Amino acid sequence: MSSIAQHLQHVQQQIAQAAGQAGRAPSSVQLLAVSKTFGPEAVAEAVAAGQRAFGENYLQEALDKIAALPALVPDTPLQWHFIGPIQSNKTRPIAEHFDWVHSVDRLKIAQRLSEQRPEELGPLNICLQVNISAEASKSGLGPEELPEVAAQVAQLPRLRLRGLMAIPAPSDEMKQQRAAFAAVRGLYEQLRAGGLAMDTLSMGMSADLEAAVAEGATIVRVGSAIFGARHYA
């Protein structure tokens, strides 16, 4: 068994344990393997271990990887999620090559993705990013602007608004981690109560996935715990 396969197994066990403690089925939490800065060979190892959904932050790197994978894992459908910041001039390739986008932080980006999504691909799954900790260094909608933007995004053609994504301020305290994720869940539940048919909470990473699962995460985004330490150019 490769080290990536072993790490995947360990993360799945973490998720299953956290779900069990929260009274949830492990199958209610999807693992998104964040493969940024790792090459297609690392992704192929994860695929061989059963992983199918991958998250990418950097567009050109992701497009190169998406193009390379069919030769490494033929006849294996993969699901690609864009989870990084989105510039307006990058929306077309994102709309054309990804299945999900987690990091929509303003209406203009959603409108461009809607206009540029090829009809034959089916709706692009969208999460709105919420800046739940009000950090100046992070993208995301403020809680006060979320309801209006969500209502407008939900009406756009060729998109499907699935839910919310958040990256709270880091904390080593489980209580603080849970409080931030609980705040995101509260916003999600308010939007659902207002009539938006959402089903996704994308929250939790390597260091805080247990707290995220305890507070209702349906997708956890895990990179370093699967692929190892990242090496940035």
N, C-alpha and C positions, 0 to 999 in steps of 0.2 A: 504494500500500500504506500503511495507517495505521501510526502509530508502535507501537500495540499488536501489530499483525500482524508488524512488523519485530522487535519484542522477542521475541515468541513464536518466531519463526524462529531468532533467535539462541540462545535458551535450548534449543531442540530440538537445535541444532548442538552446544551445550555437552554436553548429555546424550549425544548420539551419540558425541562424541569421548571422553568419560569412559568410556562403555561399551566402546568399542573398545579403549581402553588397558587395561581390566580383562578383556578377552577375552569380553565379553558382547555379546549382540545389543541394539541400541538399543530394540527393541520390548519388551525385558524390563523397561524402566523407564517407568512412567506419569508424565506431568506433570500435577500438580494445580495449577491456577491459583488462587492465593489472592486472592480479589476483595474482601476486607473493606475497608470505607470507600470503595469505588468503586461507583458507581451501576449500574443495569441497562444503561444505554447502553454503558458500558465492557465489561460482560460480553458484550453483543450484538456488539461489535467483535471480541472474542476468538472468539466463536462463528463469526462470518463468516470468521475466519482458520483455522477447523478445530478449535478447542479445544472439548471437551465436558464435562470434569470440572472442577468449581469447589469451592474450599474457603472456608468462612465461619466466623468466630469469634464473631460477635455475633448472637444469635438473632433479635431483632425486625428488625434490618436484613436478615438473611438471608431471613426469611419475606416481607418486603415485596418483596425482589428476586425470589424464587421465584414470587411471584404476578404480578409485572410482566413477566417474561421471555416467557411464551407469546405476548403481543401483539407483542413485538419480534422474536421468532424462532419463528414458528408452525411446527408440525410438526417441530420439532427436539428430540429427546429429550436432556435434559441430566442429568448425574449430580451430585448435591449431597452434599458431604462436610462434616460438622460437625467442626471441629478445635479449638474453644475450650473453656475450662473449663465444666463442666456443674453447675448447681445442681439440687438435687432437684426443685424446683418447675417446672423447665423441661424435664423429660424427655418429657412427653407430646407437645408440638409437634415436638420433635426426632425422636421415634419415628414421628410421622405424616408428616413432610415430607422426611426425608433418606434417602439410600441407604447412606451410610457414616457411622460415628462413630469418630474416631481417638483421642478424648481420654477414654476411660473409665478412671478412676483409682481406682475402688473398687467392690466387689461390689454395694453398694446401688444404685448408678446403673445397673449392668447389669441388675439385677433389675427395676427400674422400666421401663427401656427394653423389656425382654422382655414385661412385663405390658401395656404400652401400645402395642406395635407392632401396627397393624391386620393381621389375618391375610391379607387379600386383597393386601397389598403384597409378601408374601414376606419372607424373613428379612432383618433389618437387619445389615449387615456391620459388625463391631466390631474395633477395634484397642485393645489395652490400652496406656495411656501409662506409660512407665517413666521414673523420675527417675534417669537413669543417672549424672548428675554430683552427685547428693545435694544439690541446691541448695534451700535453705529457701524461696526465692521461687517455686519451680516446683511444679506439681502432678505427680502420678505415683506409681506403686507403686515401692517399693524392691525391688531384685533378690531379697532374701530372702523377700518375701511374694508374689512373682509366681507361682511354681508352684501354690500352693494356690488363689489367686484365678483363675488361668487355667483350672484344672481345673473349678472350679465354674461359671465363665462358659460354658465349652464345653458344659455340660449344659442351659443355659437354652433354653426353646423360643422360636421366632421370632427368634433371633439366630444369627449365624454368626461365630464367632471366627476372624478372618482372620490376625491377627498382632500386631505390636508397633509402637508409635510412640514416638519420643523427640526431645527438643530438648536436646542437650547444651549445656554451658556454652560461650559463644562463645570462639573462638580464631582467631588469624590464622595459626597454624602447621598446615600440612597433616598433620604427624606426629601432633599432638595431636587434630586433628579425626578422623583415621582411627582412633586408639586408642579414642575414645569410641564411634564407630559400630561398631568391631569388638567392643566389649563388649556392645552391644545385639544384634549378630548372634550372639554366643556364647549369650546367654540364649534367643534365638529357636531356635537349633539344639538347645539342651538340651530345650526344650519339645517340639519336633518329635520328638526321640529318645524322649521319654517317651510318645509316642502321639497328640499333638495335631496335627490335620491343618491346619496353618497354611501360608500362602503369601505373606504380606505383611510387608515391612519399610518402614514409613512414616518416612523420615528423610532429612534434607538440605533446605536452603532456599537462597535466593539466594547466600549467602556461602560455603556449604560443600557444594554439591551434588556437586562432583567427588569429594570424599572419601567422601561417602555412597554414591555409585554404585560406587566402588572397593571398598567394604565390603559391597555386596550390596543396597542400597536397591532396592525395587521400585516405590515411589512417592516422588517428590520434591515438596515443597510450595513453590512459588515465587510470590511476590507482587510485590515492588517491581521486580524485574528485568523483569517483564511490564507492569505497570500504572503504574510510576513511584513517586515518593515519596508516602507517605501523609500526609494532612492530617487530624489528629484534632481533633474539636470540643473 
